[in-house]
Amino acid sequence: MSTGQRFVALDLGTARTRSLSLSGFAIVDRPSSVTRPPSGSGLAAALWPVRHGMVADPDACLRLVRRLLQDAQVSGSRPRWVLAGVPVAASPSDRRAVRAAVAEAAGCEVGLMEEPMAAAVGAGLDILDSRPCLVLDVGAGIVEAVAIADGAVTDAVALQLNATTSEGLVSYALEGVIEMTAGLVRRLPAASRPAARKRGLTVTGGGAHQEQLLARLRAALRLPVTATPQPQHATIRGLMRLCLQPALTAALAPRVR
């Protein structure tokens, strides 16, 4: 790859989807919905093709990706490569569904990167360090907590969400996220636990705006907890940085599938 090629980064979310092209001036951030053609009643309906961060309606997802690529293609040319995010929890069939929808819409090679890894890159973390870094990626449909060391996700846990509010996680989900993140920290190898705790937990995703979540994490984990700036855009920033840094992408080659 070379930076002379035309890249598009794509973050397909349950509630909102972001895209950014190499020559784009700003992140395109839109609801993850498309309109279903009017039925016999003459009424159109909104379709939400992504659930829990994974493709639930392939046809509607294809339409959504086409719209996003149109938004990202400021010069009208086709991309040479698209790097799309997927949850760590995505199954092989989930990953195939994303790749198929993006490849059909873009007509080019498609790479997949696990979203918490991309979010870590977007947050400016040194993911190639042998000392683990901890990331909590809080989306509208899925929350994933991961430990990253030597350019790989070494442990991960996920919680699928059925509902969120404008204020963030509802109470039962908040408790679940605290519990699963604490479990991830407890499972860190004893030798690397002090360094990981010193580096602290970085929170990304739209849910990182919820102050109650950050406060509860600090109290429960007793380590530094920081929301990255503009956390809702951490993943899309990281995906584009990976497009622009071939050496880093090469180091993560086993993660780009």
Buried (B, 14 or more C-beta within 10 A) or exposed (E): BEEEEBBBBBBBBBBBBBBBBBEBEEBBBEEBBBEBEEEEEEEEEEBBBBBBBBBBBBEBBBBBBBBBBEBBBBEEEEBBBBBBBBBBBBEEEBBEBBBBBBBBBBEBBBBBBBBBBBBBBBBBBEBEBEEBBBBBBBBBBBBBBBBBBEBBBBBBBBBBBEEBEEEBBBEEBBEBBBEBBBEBBEEBEEEBBEBBBEBBBBBBBBBBBBEEBBEBBBEBBEBBBBBBEBBBBBBBBBBBBBBBBEEBBEBBEEBBE
